[in-house]
């Protein structure tokens, strides 16, 4: 097909057809049978052309430029048309270059649906875009790139302007969509007007964004908003230049303000909850010539209906808290950024200080309110630090790991509460749950509560994910080394009801040898599943974990592993599983990584399970799970019968002994011990056994007499004189039993110290006991027989063994 392009001289229009960048020249332009790679048509020319291919839009683009001089003559104000008609269907760009005096202003007024500013590199959905450049003293400033369907209705500029309209080859657009008007000087770089109706938002950027705003320039954004709506301003991205004079700032003209303009730094929280229309201006400064820096700004204005409870404030008292931060934010923060079209929720510290994210710190009291239709879209994330420097001070303290009521009373769902526990070397952390206890989240026993705890132990060398736990289990205590992070995460609304029953506590304890130690006290009816930390990725190398399992009284525990082998091969060291009951004489069960794990077994006492890792070879990890169940302890019937039989035998022996004793008592008269000095009770060959023996080495011998104990011949004449022994007997005034005392066993006697020159006697044997003899009182003998015995030097005394032998012979 052929195309005829006819340009009038008065229109001052030039048409350029050029090859499309980056496309091979497989198509050409033919003008009067002359082949050309590109074509330029000037004002006053009339040219007919054809293409050598059927799809020229793939190979060529077109630029139509119209120059408008408003300096030397009148400007053609009014609607701007797409001229000339009948152009080939190529991707085309219409350019209007308007030259004007800097003392005058130009206004570009766009027809509905108005414009929306986009960031550089972004494309419009229909590929129709406008680009506006301002010209000041031969310097071009990029005001911005815009798509259709937005809120930007007018752009006022100082001096000339270059406006470009980019249309795709298949665009049905036939009008430019704007007109040009003459205005008085605006005394600033530009003014951009944005009309916001109903709940909506607009994102705008400073000129030249992301490059720098012109030095010492001023520009203004005008926002037209219904008086019954509320607007809030948020700076999402900005940077500051290096100023030599003045200060970069933003100024607001706010409705109802008595201090207009209100000046803010770019780093300040910007005004929010603005009722009606307002202006925002950006002011630059004189920059350092050597290091100017960049002033740039990207911000958002959000308009929404006033909230029913916008005047309702909530008291957040953090004055008694320490080292804690509370962040109120939108759902998904910080990874997810809400779309501009999504309804926004704002958190306000005061009527004008609102933001999507509000951070509160401990030691202060806040009064906050919400500009949000649906508070369920907001979340709370809090963090608290607890540290110990001196164990002597902090070991006596127990810290409660519960969410403060200042947080739980807010109408916002708690997303996460994080405790960071910092302990120096040789000080460890102990986590306890005395009443609720903790349940480890495992595939066979999942947590179904409204909240859970994630526990991570971290050191500069390694990080150990201890696991996920929830209340209502069997773990009473967890002791860990290194710094600990505990994250409470909620699920659903049930946490508000369960938050009053939290009992997690923490304390600092002395150093422990294992990386982590669990104390498990299960319910007798429960089946407990336990697994190694870092599940399922395996323990770090050389890490040792222990479990101390309490077996309830009258119960027996059944311990078993969920697989037969550890499933690893060691590159360095050995991996072990150790099991031992806490009772005297208990044997320890040890298995290496190359051995089968122990079979299920019964444990009758409290017991330990220890799992220690080696350095595994690549692609092998030590991840073990074991379980514990309980049953009532059963007593064997054979044991019961043996016990009963033993008791019966003991009873029979006792009855027999009692009968014999009773019979003897009837045949015997009361006996009294009388000393007999003529009996030698020293065993042969045992000289020197008594360190203080008598001259004849006679020992005490007792004979039986009536009533009283009479001691005779305690002193023996020597050379016609009486020489008392060193030991003098003292009478015993206490009660006298019916049987003599038995000497203590040898093993319980005190050691006797000897001088170095004294030969130590041989040790005593069971026959080394002192010998005692007893005499029976004969019938009819008077009580004065004691004197007779004394005179006869004990000759009439008869030993008890001799008496028994004689009785047996008589019988």
Secondary structure, DSSP 8 states (H G I E B T S, - for coil): -EEEEE--GGGTEEEEEEE-TTS-----EEETTEEES-EEE-TT-EEEEEESSS-GGGTEEEEEEEEEE-SSS----EEEE--SSS--SSEEEEEEEEE--TTEEEEEEE-TT-EEEE-TT---TTS-EEEEEEEETTEEEEEEEEEESSSEEEEEEESEEEEEEEE-TT----EEEEEEEEEE--SSSEEEEEEE-SSEEEEEE-TTTTS---TT-EEEEEEEE-TTEEEEEEEEEEEEE-EEES--EEEEE-TT-SS-SEEE-TTS--B-SEES-EEEEEE--EE-SSS-EEEEEEEEEEEEE--TTTT--EEEE-TT--SEEEEEEETTTTT----TTS---EEEEETTEEESSEEEETT-EEEEEEE-S-GGGEEEEEEEEEEES-HHHHTT--EE----HHHHTSSSEEEEEEEEEEE-TTEEEEEEETTT-EEE-BTTB---SSEEEEEEEE-SS-EEEEEEEEESSSEEEEEE-SEEEEEEEE-STTHHHHGGG--EEEEEEE--SSSEEEEE---TT--EEEE-SSTTT---TT-EEEEEE---TTEEEEEEESSSS----EEES--EEEEEESSTT--EEEEETTS-----EEE-S-EEEEEE--EE-TT-----EEEEEEEE----HHHHHHHHHHHHHHHHHHHHHHHHHHHHHHH----EEEE-TT-----TT-TTSSTT--TT-----EEEESSS------S-EETTEE---SS------S---SS------GGGS------TTS-------TT-S---------TT--TTHHHHHHHTTTTT---HHHHHHHHHHH-
